[in-house]
Amino acid sequence: MKRTGFMVSALAAAVLSATALLAPAAQAAPPTPPDASVAAQHLAALTVAPEGSLTGYSRDKFPHWITQSGTCNTREVVLKRDGVNVQTDASCAAISGTWYSPYDGATWTLASDIDIDHMVPLAEAWRSGAASWTTSRRQAFANDLDSSQLWAVTDNVNQAKGDKDPAKWLPPLTSFRCMYARSWIDVKYRYGLQIDSAEKSALNGLLGAC
């Protein structure tokens, strides 16, 4: 019996070891937003107002994917940051690697399957106060690597999100929704953007489930 027990334990250890080898490496991510309790305080401090108009909006008014260093632009920096074993060519384009999308839990091996999502979309920011910003501030917002604004995610999931706020769209992976709410609030608080009442209600609900 002891010999059998030893063999079973050895087999279990071997299986666990093999599983560990197959599991994806720990993922990098944007800077971590404040925890739920601080996020709730920040949410309470935001100005609640109806969404503004999209009149005059253009993505070109938020210059994005600017050069960060050498030949690397913001998209390429995020792909490198959030991927595993990312290899790039001479122009800094990702030619191989693995990316885990926290919005839906999917894993991809082609950079073309990945979008870099603005946690708070550019059009949403425009309607929430960015229409009055300078172009340089809009550029900083669209390329912000110091907050939880930029995420490498599955392209069609990002396209489904569009410019919707959390009252209208949430990531399919429910286990990520607390982080999503904290990140959304963090970005809006950092930039002094407004929220509408439905958006605030949705965010409060998400924080309550954290």
BELCORKA-V765493 format. One record per pair of residues at least 12 apart in sequence whose ideal C-beta (glycine too) atoms are under 6 Angstrom apart, sorted by the first residue. I is the first residue (numbers start at 0). J is the second residue. D is the distance in whole Angstrom. If there is no record, write none. Layout:
BEGIN
I:J:D ; I:J:D
END
This chain:
BEGIN
24:83:5 ; 26:99:5 ; 27:80:5 ; 27:81:5 ; 29:147:4 ; 29:149:6 ; 32:147:4 ; 32:181:4 ; 32:182:5 ; 32:185:4 ; 35:206:5 ; 35:209:4 ; 38:181:5 ; 38:184:5 ; 38:206:6 ; 39:206:5 ; 41:184:5 ; 41:188:4 ; 42:184:5 ; 42:202:6 ; 45:187:6 ; 45:194:5 ; 46:193:5 ; 47:194:6 ; 47:196:6 ; 47:199:6 ; 48:193:5 ; 49:195:6 ; 50:126:4 ; 50:195:5 ; 51:126:5 ; 56:122:6 ; 56:125:5 ; 58:121:6 ; 60:137:6 ; 61:121:5 ; 61:137:4 ; 61:141:4 ; 62:138:4 ; 63:141:4 ; 63:142:6 ; 65:142:5 ; 70:90:5 ; 70:91:4 ; 71:91:4 ; 73:142:4 ; 74:115:5 ; 75:91:5 ; 77:115:5 ; 77:149:5 ; 77:151:6 ; 78:93:5 ; 78:110:6 ; 81:151:4 ; 82:96:4 ; 82:98:5 ; 83:97:5 ; 84:96:6 ; 93:110:4 ; 98:113:5 ; 98:151:5 ; 100:152:4 ; 100:153:4 ; 101:175:5 ; 102:152:5 ; 102:156:5 ; 102:170:4 ; 103:153:5 ; 103:156:5 ; 103:171:5 ; 103:172:5 ; 104:172:5 ; 105:153:5 ; 112:154:6 ; 113:151:5 ; 114:152:6 ; 114:154:4 ; 114:157:4 ; 115:149:6 ; 115:151:6 ; 116:150:5 ; 116:152:5 ; 116:157:5 ; 118:148:5 ; 118:182:5 ; 118:183:6 ; 118:186:5 ; 119:186:5 ; 120:162:4 ; 122:162:4 ; 123:162:5 ; 123:164:6 ; 127:192:4 ; 127:193:5 ; 128:192:5 ; 128:193:5 ; 146:186:6 ; 146:189:6 ; 147:182:4 ; 147:185:5 ; 148:186:5 ; 164:198:5 ; 165:201:4 ; 165:202:6 ; 166:197:4 ; 166:198:5 ; 166:201:4 ; 176:205:6 ; 177:209:4 ; 180:202:5 ; 180:205:4 ; 180:206:6
END
